Amino acid sequence: MIGFEQDGRVGRLFLQRASHANAFTSEMLSRTAEILETAPGESDVIVIHAVGDDFSLGRDREEPKHPGGPYAGFSEISRVNAAFAAFPGIVVTAIKGRAFGFGLGLAMRSDIAIAAHDARFMLDEVSLGFPPMFLMEVIHEHLPPKRALDLILSSREFDAVEALDIGLLSRVVPADRLEAEVDEFVATLSSRNADVLKSCKSYLAAIKQMPAAARPNNALVEQARFALDHH
């Protein structure tokens, strides 16, 4: 249900459960985490594609409850999220159809999210009776609180234009151009110096944690350090 192909330094992860709109089972979560955990040695870029009409409806609500209880079940999601956070390269997501719940969470945790113009999005957890704490962990990096709470509390469906406007997406493209646009972008990344790409990603994450007054001097030190390490 999760496929993976390696092409040079680009890894392509495929969601392959189209018959269930790519809703994630525990097995799929485990495989996704395993791929991301082992990818740094092989891949500078990971691309996430979906087979079928939809990106993902999130978790499979029909799957039997985890025999180890709620903590064990939710730990599977936590492992995937940690693997995303630890991957030093660039994660690109190609989104089509519906991206609901955990599916939208994958887009949030990706570095670049490119969506078809007719894609649809929803944080449906509250309507299903529970708070989306894993999504709330990361949504503040994209949205101000009032925009975030609107989407969380209402569980309303919204379109790609709004998702782009509020910062959940990188680009919106015509549906028939989605794969071509993603491939062109990945080709551009592949033509760049991988150390530069990874430094950009890691520095953007690090600089957010610093007081504004400390950033200029830090940028000077880190820019000089990179030049010395890569002369």
FENMO-V994830 format. One record per residue. N is the residue number from 1. RES is the residue in three letters. PSI is psi in whole degrees, -180 to 180 (999 if undefined). OMEGA is omega in whole degrees, -180 to 180 (none if undefined). Layout:
((N:RES:PSI:OMEGA) (N:RES:PSI:OMEGA))
//
This chain:
((1:MET:-16:172) (2:ILE:119:177) (3:GLY:158:178) (4:PHE:133:178) (5:GLU:141:178) (6:GLN:127:179) (7:ASP:96:-173) (8:GLY:-125:179) (9:ARG:16:177) (10:VAL:124:175) (11:GLY:139:180) (12:ARG:119:180) (13:LEU:129:-176) (14:PHE:127:170) (15:LEU:116:-167) (16:GLN:32:178) (17:ARG:56:-173) (18:ALA:-31:-178) (19:SER:-20:178) (20:HIS:30:179) (21:ALA:34:177) (22:ASN:32:173) (23:ALA:136:-172) (24:PHE:127:169) (25:THR:172:176) (26:SER:-39:179) (27:GLU:-41:180) (28:MET:-39:177) (29:LEU:-46:-179) (30:SER:-43:-179) (31:ARG:-40:178) (32:THR:-46:179) (33:ALA:-43:-179) (34:GLU:-43:180) (35:ILE:-47:-178) (36:LEU:-34:-180) (37:GLU:-33:-178) (38:THR:-10:-175) (39:ALA:-33:-174) (40:PRO:-32:179) (41:GLY:-18:-175) (42:GLU:-29:-169) (43:SER:135:169) (44:ASP:-22:179) (45:VAL:136:172) (46:ILE:130:177) (47:VAL:131:179) (48:ILE:117:179) (49:HIS:160:175) (50:ALA:135:174) (51:VAL:138:-180) (52:GLY:-166:-173) (53:ASP:-25:-173) (54:ASP:151:174) (55:PHE:-64:175) (56:SER:139:174) (57:LEU:7:179) (58:GLY:-146:178) (59:ARG:149:176) (60:ASP:108:-176) (61:ARG:-13:-179) (62:GLU:-11:-179) (63:GLU:138:178) (64:PRO:149:-180) (65:LYS:148:-179) (66:HIS:132:-179) (67:PRO:-21:179) (68:GLY:1:179) (69:GLY:177:-175) (70:PRO:-41:-177) (71:TYR:-43:179) (72:ALA:-41:180) (73:GLY:-47:-179) (74:PHE:-23:176) (75:SER:-27:178) (76:GLU:-41:176) (77:ILE:-43:180) (78:SER:-37:179) (79:ARG:-43:178) (80:VAL:-46:-179) (81:ASN:-41:179) (82:ALA:-37:179) (83:ALA:-39:174) (84:PHE:-48:-176) (85:ALA:-33:-175) (86:ALA:-18:-177) (87:PHE:121:-174) (88:PRO:-18:-179) (89:GLY:-165:-176) (90:ILE:129:176) (91:VAL:123:180) (92:VAL:132:-179) (93:THR:132:176) (94:ALA:113:-170) (95:ILE:129:176) (96:LYS:161:179) (97:GLY:-135:-177) (98:ARG:136:172) (99:ALA:95:-174) (100:PHE:151:173) (101:GLY:-122:-180) (102:PHE:-29:176) (103:GLY:-43:175) (104:LEU:-33:176) (105:GLY:-37:177) (106:LEU:-41:178) (107:ALA:-41:179) (108:MET:-39:-176) (109:ARG:-10:175) (110:SER:154:178) (111:ASP:-37:179) (112:ILE:128:178) (113:ALA:115:-180) (114:ILE:126:-174) (115:ALA:150:170) (116:ALA:150:-174) (117:HIS:-22:-179) (118:ASP:14:177) (119:ALA:153:180) (120:ARG:149:-173) (121:PHE:150:177) (122:MET:137:167) (123:LEU:94:-168) (124:ASP:5:-171) (125:GLU:-44:-178) (126:VAL:-38:178) (127:SER:-22:178) (128:LEU:-5:171) (129:GLY:19:177) (130:PHE:155:-180) (131:PRO:137:-179) (132:PRO:74:-171) (133:MET:-35:178) (134:PHE:-37:177) (135:LEU:-38:179) (136:MET:-25:177) (137:GLU:-34:-173) (138:VAL:-19:-173) (139:ILE:-27:180) (140:HIS:-18:177) (141:GLU:-14:-177) (142:HIS:-39:-169) (143:LEU:148:169) (144:PRO:158:-172) (145:PRO:-41:-176) (146:LYS:-36:176) (147:ARG:-42:-179) (148:ALA:-47:-178) (149:LEU:-33:176) (150:ASP:-51:-178) (151:LEU:-38:-177) (152:ILE:-50:-173) (153:LEU:-34:-178) (154:SER:-25:-172) (155:SER:33:-178) (156:ARG:151:176) (157:GLU:141:179) (158:PHE:164:-171) (159:ASP:178:-176) (160:ALA:-33:179) (161:VAL:-46:178) (162:GLU:-41:180) (163:ALA:-38:177) (164:LEU:-43:-177) (165:ASP:-37:-176) (166:ILE:-2:171) (167:GLY:15:179) (168:LEU:-15:-179) (169:LEU:158:174) (170:SER:-42:-177) (171:ARG:153:169) (172:VAL:131:-175) (173:VAL:161:175) (174:PRO:142:-176) (175:ALA:-39:-178) (176:ASP:-2:178) (177:ARG:2:-172) (178:LEU:-56:-176) (179:GLU:-38:179) (180:ALA:-42:180) (181:GLU:-42:179) (182:VAL:-44:-180) (183:ASP:-40:178) (184:GLU:-41:179) (185:PHE:-43:180) (186:VAL:-37:176) (187:ALA:-39:176) (188:THR:-46:178) (189:LEU:-41:-178) (190:SER:-23:179) (191:SER:-9:-179) (192:ARG:164:174) (193:ASN:122:-176) (194:ALA:-36:179) (195:ASP:-35:178) (196:VAL:-45:178) (197:LEU:-48:-177) (198:LYS:-35:178) (199:SER:-39:177) (200:CYS:-46:-180) (201:LYS:-50:-176) (202:SER:-35:-178) (203:TYR:-38:176) (204:LEU:-39:178) (205:ALA:-41:-177) (206:ALA:-39:-173) (207:ILE:-26:179) (208:LYS:-26:-177) (209:GLN:-6:-175) (210:MET:146:171) (211:PRO:146:-177) (212:ALA:-37:-177) (213:ALA:-25:-178) (214:ALA:-13:-172) (215:ARG:-42:-179) (216:PRO:-47:-180) (217:ASN:-37:178) (218:ASN:-41:179) (219:ALA:-41:179) (220:LEU:-48:-178) (221:VAL:-47:-176) (222:GLU:-35:178) (223:GLN:-42:178) (224:ALA:-41:-180) (225:ARG:-42:179) (226:PHE:-42:-179) (227:ALA:-42:-180) (228:LEU:-38:-178) (229:ASP:-20:-173) (230:HIS:25:-180) (231:HIS:999:none))
//
